[in-house]
Amino acid sequence: MAELIERGVYRLSSPAYIESYAAAVGSKEGKGPLGGCFDEVIEDSHFGMKTWEKAESRFQLEAVSLAVRKCGLTKEDIDVICAGDLINQCTGSTYGLRELEIPFLGLYGACSTMAEGLLVTSMMIDSGTAKRTAAVTSSHFSTAERQFRFPLSYGGQRTPTSQWTCTAAGAVILTKYAKKCGIVGGCIGKITDMGVNDVNNMGSAMAPAAAETIRRYLAATNTAPDDYDYIITGDLGTVGSKLIVELLQKENIDISKQHKDCGVMIFDSDEQDTHCGGSGCGCSASVLAGYFLPMLERGNISNILFAATGALMSPMTLQQGETIPTISHLVHITSNV
């Protein structure tokens, strides 16, 4: 069983090995700096469907199906799947994955959902509850804009601190059977609210949550930033990325050399006019599955912390003038297994 190091921080008794992974992204993401890393680039943002929501469901199904096929499995080999997205009631996940008939746990952590899914599925592997699990999440620019901001036809002006919701999905399959790399521990985030109420400045809202989670994990495990090749956040964007470094430096923790942010990496903000970078559940999921996990498997790197970040707001609370609660969950992934 997993060892509880301190409240919310744990170490697995044996690794939850990474068996397969896949990322499917939209056209804009495919034209970004990481375009060549993804398994599939879907040029049609509707993905052949009649609505944006159905398109997002298909993106998520495609990511899972790709991951299953890449390692020669079938859907019957997956014992449990944990999934979530940004649409109300996890619509993208439930409607996208219902045809697979795999035991399902729906999760909501906003843009932190991939890390949350990996936390849950890795602990299930470690406990013996499942032999193989899958974690998957997705987002779609048009579904998010419709739900959280303005109808696309409105033509509203985007503020300088805003981010671009990625049209993307990422999936990771974990197993108890030994592979090249795996999850060895994690940190469950705490809800953090610093009083930010601007939906177009989520990086500033989420950075304190990410800083707190990273600080807790480093302290509990008695490790330092130099022990890791990368400390990855997703998705703080350019504003939040600068802020998290400053926040941790105030506590004498310097992650400036190791820090990478999926929201900054996925787009060329200047050339693609995405302002502060990418966001959405599919952002960190696709960058993890498309860029970082292949590097681990190839042996280019050996040790990473993946701390996905989420803004836990809803359209209703925003309309009521509430501030934005945020969270960051972390998983430790290594090839030293």
N, C-alpha and C positions, 0 to 999 in steps of 0.2 A: 504494500500500500504506500501511497505517497507520504512523504515526511513533511509535516507542517513545521516550517522554520520559524515563522512568526505569523501573526494574524494576516491572512490573505496571501502569504508567500509560501510556496511549497516546492519540494524537490521530488520528482518521481522516483519510485523504487527501481524501475527499469525504464529505458527510453520508450517513448511512443514513436516508432520509426516512420519516416516519411517514405511511402511506397510510390506515390505518384502525385502529380500536380498539373494543372492546366489553367490557361487564361485566354479568354475571348474578349475582344475589345471592339469598339466602334471605329469609324473612319478617322475621326479627329485624333484619337489616341494612337491609331496606327501610323499617323503622320508625325507623331512626336518623336523625341529622342530615343525612346525605347521601342519604337514600332517593330523592329526586327526581332524582339525578344518574345513576343506573344505567339501563342499557338495558332490563333486564328484572328484575322481582322475582318469584321463584318462591315462592308461598305454601305449597306442599306440599314439605316438606323431603325427602320421599322421591322427589320429582319423578316420580311414577308408577312407580317401580321397587320391587323387592322387598327390596333391601338398601341400607344407607347407602352402601356402597362403589359400587354401581351408580349411585346417585343422584349421587355426586360426579363419576363419569365423565360422566354426562349434563350436569352443569353445565359441565364443561370443553368438551365438544363443542358445547354451546349458545353459549358465548362465542366460540369460533372461527367457528362458522357465522354468528353475528351480525356479526362483524367482516368476514367475507368478503362477506356480502350488502350491508352498508352501503356498500361501495365498488364494487359492481357486478361483483365478480369471481366466479370459481368455484374450487372446490378444485384444479382442474388448473392454476390460475395460481400456486399457491404451490409454490415449488421445494423448500423445506425447512421443517420445523416442529420447534422445540425446546420441550420441555414437561417438566414434573415436578410432583410433589405430595408429600404427607407419608406416604402409605400405603406400606408395604414394597414394594420393587421398582417404585416409581412406578406402582402398579396403576391409580390414577385416570386417568393419562395414557394408558397403553398400551391399556387396555380401552375408554377413551372415544374415542380417536382412530383406532383400528385401521380403522374403516370408511372413513375419508377416503382411505386409500392414498396419503398424502403421505410422501415421504422423511422419516424421523423420527430425532431425536436425543433420548434421554431424559436429563434432568438431575436432579441432586439438590443443592440448596443450602438445604434446609429453607425457612424463610420468606424467604430471599434469592433464591429460585429465579427470580422474575420479572426481577430485575436481572441475574442470571447468564444467563438466556435472551436478554435484550436485548444483553448483551455479545457473546455468541456470534453471534447473528443479524446484529448490526450489522457485525461483522468479516467475516462471510461476504459481506454486500453490498459492503463496501469492497474485498474481495479479488477480486470478480468470480465467486466460487463460486456465487452465486445472484442472480437479479434481484429476487425477492420471497421474503421469509421471514416466518414467524410465530413469536412467542413467547407461550406460554400457560401458566398454572398455576392451581391450584385448591386449596381445602381445604373441609372439611365438619366442623362441630362434632362430630357423632356418630362419624365415622370416627376423628377424632383422639382423642377421649375413650376410645374403645374400645381404641385401640392404645397410647396413652401413659399413661393414667391409670387410671380405674376404669370398669367397666360403668355405664351411665347409671342402671340400676335400683338400683345400690348406694347412691345417695343420699349420697355423701361430701361433707363440708363443704369448701368452697373457701376457700383462704386469702386474706387481703387483697391480697397481691401477685400473685395469679393473673390471667390474662387469658382472654378468651373466644374460642375458635377460630371464625373466621368461616366461614360457609357461603357461599362466593363463588368466582367464577372471573373472570379477566381475560385478554384477548388483545390483542396488538398486531401489526399487519402492517407490515413495513418494506419499502422498495423503493429501487431506485437512481434512480428517476424523480423529478424535483424536485417537492416539495410545500411546504406552508407551514412545517413545522418538522421537525426531525430530530435524530438522535443524532450528536454530533461528537467524542465522546471517552469515556473511562471509566477505571475503576480496578478491578483485580482484587484482591479482599480477601485478607488473610492470616489463617490460623487463629489465633484468640486464645482463651486459656483462663486465666481469672483465679481458678480454683478454686471457682467456684459449682457446687453440686451439687443445688440445689433446682429441680425441674422447674416448680414454681409461682412461680418468680421469674426468668423468662427475660429480663425487661427489664434487670435488673442484670447478667446474664451477657453480654448482647449489646451493651450500650452501649459498652464499651471497643473492641470490634471496629469499630463504626460510627465512633467518634471517630478511630480510627487511619486508617481508609480516607479519611474526609473530610480529615483533616490532610494525608495524603500527596498527595491530589489538588490541594488548594489550594497546597501548597508546590511541587509539580512544575509546575503551570501558572502559578505566580506570580500567583494571584488571591486575592481576599479574600471573606469572606461577603457584603459589600455589593455585589459584582459579580453576585449572583444574587437573583432574586425570592424563591425558596424553596429551602431545603435540606431535603429530605424524607427521613425515615427510615421504615422499616416493618418490624417493628412493635415499638417499644420500650415502648409503653404509658406510663402516667403516671410510674411509677418510673424506667424507663430514660430517658425524655425529660428528666427533671430531671438525671439523672446525666450524660448526654452533654454537656449544656451546661456543667456544672461541670468535667468532664474537659477540655474544650477551652479553657475559660477559664483553666485552670492553665497552658496553653501559649500564652496571650495570643491566643486565637482566640475571638471572641464571635459565636456563631450564634443568640443568643437572639431576635433580631428576625426572622430568616429561617426558623428551624426549625419544621417541621410534622411530626407523626408520624401515619401512617395508622391505627395502632392506637388513638390517642386520638380521631381524627376520626370514625371510622366508627360509634361508639356514643355514646349519652348514658349515661355510666357510672352516674350516680345513678339516672336514670329506668329504665334497662334492666338494672341490677344486673349489670354486667359487670366490676366491681371496677376493675382497672387498664386496661381497654380491650380492643381486639381483637387477635387474632394469627392465624397461619396463612398459608400461601402465597397464598391468595386475598384476604387483607386488603389488602396493598399493591398487588397487581395490579389489584384492582377499583377502589381509590381512585385509582390512577394513570390507569386507562382511563376512569373515570367522572367524575372531578373535575378533575385537573390537566391532562391532555392537551386536553380541550375548552377550558380557559382559555387554553392556549397557542395553539390554533388560532383562537380568537376574537380574540386580540391583547390579552387582559387582562393577561397576563404574557409575558415573552420569554425567560427564562433560568432553568433549574432544575437542581439536582443531585438525582438520585433514588438514595438509598443504602438498598437493602433489606437487612434483617438476618436472619440465620438461626442457630438453635441446632442444632448438628449431632449431637445425641444420638440414641440408639436405645433401645428398651425393654431390650435386652440389657445395654448398658453401664450404664444406670441401675440395673438389678438387681444389677450387679456393683460398685456403689458408685463408679463413675467420675464425674469432674467433667464439665462441659458445654463442649465446644469450640464456638466461635462464629465467625461470619464475616459480613462485610458487603461486598457488591459495589456499585459506583457507576457510573451512566451520566449523562452531561451531555447534556441535551436543551434545544434552543434554537430560537427562530423566527428568529434572526439567521443565516440560511443563504443 
